[in-house]
Structures are given as structure tokens and as C-alpha cells.
């Protein structure tokens, strides 16, 4: 629903995006996405999959850019994914089911 880009001075804020990108979390600890969860792209041209861990709140995907886990937080119906950037950068999703 939104992406956060910070220019490095803490003044960044979430900006709404229009996207059909989804992430489906399965009960067995795996996930699938119709987009690339390894970056903040809003396109749905690259499917990704992998695992997630609710204890340490990480997503492990087959990323070509990094093999490090991606962290996330959940607050009610909102999930924020934090990416590896020099400045703060995040993608925000909302629960649909």
C-alpha cells in the first residue's frame, strides 16, 4: 500500500502506491509472492518464494541481491518490510483476508 524512502535525514515518510503485489504466508512457514519481495518494486512480473520465521520476524527469499533475511513487523492489519538500504526504506502491506 505504501513505500518509505528516507533521504538520510530522518524526514522520509510513507507514500501511497498502487500495486497488485501480494505475499501469501502459508501455515507451514513458507510464502509465495506474485512480485519480488527482495526489493521495493511494486510490479508483479517476478514471482518469489521462500520461508518466514515468526519468532525472529524474518523473511528468507531467494534474492539475487542478498542472501540475508529481510525483517518485518506486524501491527494489527499492517505489515512493514524493512530492506537493506543506507537510509531507511520499507514497504507497507495490508492484510486482505
Buried (B, 14 or more C-beta within 10 A) or exposed (E): BBBBBBEEEEEBEBEEEEBEBEBEBEEEEEBBBBBBBBBBBBEBEBEBBBBBEEEEBBBBBEBEEEEEBBBBEEEEEEBBBBBEBEEBBBBBBEEEE
